[in-house]
Amino acid sequence: MTRKIADIRRDYEGGQLDESATPDEPMALFDEWLTLALEEEGDDGNAMTLATADSQGLPHARIVLLKGIDDQGLLFYTNYHSHKGSELTNVPHAALVFWWPSLSRQVRVEGRVEQVAPEESDAYFATRPRGSQLGAWVATQSVVIPDRTWLAEREQRFERAYEGQEVPRPIHWGGYRVVPDMIEFWQGQPSRLHDRIRYERRDGSWHRFRLAP
């Protein structure tokens, strides 16, 4: 490595985040920030880190894509038999992190996780490109495979199986909803004196407060 990591510096800048100017509930602010992020970050604006814990309490994290927002929470889709699916079965809670560098903004979300209704997964699956639909059948996600050839041969087999017909959604593939009980908004500021506004849900109501940087 030719560059010393400890010497990397960036001074963050952004409009001030004042709790008196934020809404009583966090999703309106999240929607506003996400809309701007999709404009500024392009196709990466809905990328988020998903952190889960296994049955032994060990943490695991990976990047997934936010694919929907409804009145209950934030939605993503995956293979239910994957590592994250197994972890969410045993410990149905997760944390999400959105990072939008062009805006010097971060959003953290924590809450319980539930599978969406099968008809919701069906509706989303029907909108996916055919290659992605076939991929849900091809990829037995997270299992060890011998090589890339195994994957290519399996893809060809499913292409033949569904040739000339619609690809159905596998029962092992579908959506999850993160139902938030905490959402924190971080706006970068110079000298590391960042703005942090946190919302916490208590007894069915949202409470808002400022945190030290």
ZATI-253537 format. One record per residue (C-alpha): residue number from 1; y, z, x. Coordinates in pm, whole numbers, always signed. Example, Ala and Ser with C-alpha at 12.3 -4.5 7.8 and 13.67 -1.06 7.14 Angstrom:
2
     k       yy       zz       xx
     1     -450     +780    +1230
     2     -106     +714    +1367
//
This chain:
213
     k       yy       zz       xx
     1       +0       +0       +0
     2     +333     -109     +148
     3     +559      +82      -90
     4     +589     +458      -97
     5     +530     +569     -456
     6     +734     +888     -420
     7    +1043     +682     -342
     8    +1029     +481     -666
     9    +1329     +577     -878
    10    +1469     +466    -1210
    11    +1765     +615    -1392
    12    +1712     +586    -1765
    13    +1992     +490    -1998
    14    +2015     +473    -2373
    15    +2218     +573    -2674
    16    +2219     +943    -2743
    17    +1967    +1076    -2992
    18    +2139    +1339    -3205
    19    +1923    +1538    -3444
    20    +2209    +1557    -3696
    21    +2196    +1177    -3727
    22    +1819    +1151    -3769
    23    +1640    +1134    -4107
    24    +1468    +1432    -4266
    25    +1127    +1265    -4224
    26    +1013    +1091    -3905
    27     +853     +769    -4032
    28    +1188     +612    -4121
    29    +1305     +663    -3763
    30     +973     +542    -3624
    31     +997     +224    -3833
    32    +1350     +164    -3702
    33    +1243     +215    -3340
    34     +930       +2    -3379
    35    +1125     -284    -3534
    36    +1361     -291    -3237
    37    +1071     -255    -2992
    38     +896     -558    -3140
    39    +1214     -756    -3085
    40    +1266     -634    -2728
    41     +908     -597    -2603
    42     +762     -897    -2784
    43     +387     -896    -2844
    44     +348     -567    -2654
    45     +573     -371    -2887
    46     +279     -239    -3092
    47      +68     -136    -2790
    48       -9     +235    -2780
    49     -215     +479    -2579
    50     -486     +641    -2789
    51     -612     +974    -2654
    52     -926    +1136    -2793
    53    -1154    +1422    -2691
    54    -1531    +1428    -2676
    55    -1759    +1704    -2804
    56    -1720    +1890    -2472
    57    -1343    +1884    -2496
    58    -1299    +1622    -2222
    59    -1005    +1386    -2280
    60    -1026    +1006    -2286
    61     -743     +755    -2321
    62     -703     +380    -2355
    63     -455     +122    -2486
    64     -507       -9    -2840
    65     -284     -195    -3084
    66     -109      -51    -3385
    67     -206     -275    -3677
    68      -41     -113    -3975
    69     +166     +168    -4119
    70     +127     +311    -4467
    71     +242     +620    -4655
    72      -28     +832    -4491
    73       -6     +727    -4128
    74      -66     +472    -3852
    75     -361     +231    -3849
    76     -573      +69    -3579
    77     -910     -107    -3588
    78    -1212      -88    -3361
    79    -1590      -63    -3334
    80    -1705     +262    -3495
    81    -1991     +281    -3242
    82    -1759     +263    -2940
    83    -1686     +564    -2722
    84    -1365     +633    -2910
    85    -1546     +596    -3241
    86    -1808     +850    -3137
    87    -1537    +1085    -3010
    88    -1344    +1060    -3337
    89    -1662    +1135    -3531
    90    -1708    +1461    -3339
    91    -1341    +1553    -3299
    92    -1135    +1377    -3571
    93     -797    +1432    -3406
    94     -601    +1209    -3170
    95     -275    +1160    -2986
    96      -80     +834    -2961
    97     +190     +738    -2712
    98     +422     +439    -2745
    99     +625     +342    -2435
   100     +903      +86    -2462
   101    +1055      +48    -2112
   102    +1323     -204    -2209
   103    +1464      +57    -2448
   104    +1394     +365    -2235
   105    +1210     +507    -2535
   106     +883     +686    -2595
   107     +721     +815    -2913
   108     +437    +1066    -2920
   109     +220    +1116    -3230
   110      -49    +1379    -3290
   111     -264    +1429    -3597
   112     -599    +1412    -3768
   113     -788    +1085    -3791
   114     -979     +935    -4085
   115    -1157     +607    -4147
   116     -973     +375    -4384
   117    -1142     +258    -4702
   118    -1392      -30    -4656
   119    -1182     -262    -4870
   120     -883     -203    -4640
   121    -1093     -294    -4338
   122    -1224     -602    -4524
   123     -870     -715    -4601
   124     -755     -682    -4242
   125    -1071     -839    -4100
   126    -1014    -1146    -4317
   127     -676    -1203    -4147
   128     -821    -1207    -3793
   129     -877    -1534    -3605
   130    -1237    -1655    -3634
   131    -1297    -1593    -3265
   132    -1195    -1230    -3306
   133    -1415    -1198    -3614
   134    -1715    -1325    -3418
   135    -1617    -1097    -3132
   136    -1666     -795    -3356
   137    -2032     -898    -3390
   138    -2077    -1004    -3027
   139    -1937     -698    -2853
   140    -2154     -388    -2880
   141    -1853     -208    -2743
   142    -1884      +36    -2450
   143    -2258      -18    -2387
   144    -2376     -131    -2044
   145    -2455     -505    -2027
   146    -2627     -699    -1746
   147    -2359     -963    -1685
   148    -2107    -1201    -1844
   149    -2383    -1451    -1922
   150    -2542    -1203    -2163
   151    -2211    -1191    -2352
   152    -2173    -1570    -2360
   153    -2528    -1618    -2490
   154    -2474    -1358    -2760
   155    -2150    -1529    -2863
   156    -2329    -1864    -2897
   157    -2600    -1701    -3109
   158    -2348    -1562    -3357
   159    -2153    -1888    -3364
   160    -2473    -2063    -3474
   161    -2558    -1788    -3724
   162    -2221    -1820    -3906
   163    -2160    -2191    -3858
   164    -1997    -2340    -4166
   165    -1946    -2007    -4341
   166    -1707    -1714    -4345
   167    -1773    -1436    -4097
   168    -1833    -1104    -4279
   169    -1701     -777    -4143
   170    -1968     -579    -3958
   171    -2024     -238    -4117
   172    -1981      -85    -3770
   173    -1627     -222    -3737
   174    -1320     -106    -3925
   175     -999      +89    -3936
   176     -882     +437    -3853
   177     -570     +610    -3979
   178     -389     +869    -3770
   179     -228    +1110    -4016
   180      +54    +1268    -3813
   181     +143    +1634    -3809
   182     +372    +1590    -3506
   183     +598    +1302    -3402
   184     +829    +1331    -3104
   185    +1103    +1082    -3016
   186    +1214    +1055    -2653
   187    +1526     +869    -2550
   188    +1578     +835    -2176
   189    +1911     +954    -2036
   190    +2069     +960    -1688
   191    +1985    +1243    -1446
   192    +1660    +1311    -1636
   193    +1854    +1491    -1911
   194    +1659    +1308    -2181
   195    +1692    +1349    -2556
   196    +1379    +1480    -2730
   197    +1364    +1525    -3107
   198    +1039    +1660    -3246
   199     +917    +1664    -3605
   200     +634    +1897    -3707
   201     +466    +1909    -4046
   202     +418    +2260    -4179
   203     +295    +2344    -4529
   204     +350    +1985    -4636
   205     +712    +1962    -4516
   206     +863    +1814    -4202
   207    +1068    +2035    -3971
   208    +1293    +1886    -3703
   209    +1427    +2033    -3380
   210    +1547    +1943    -3032
   211    +1347    +2013    -2717
   212    +1477    +2059    -2364
   213    +1415    +1751    -2145
//
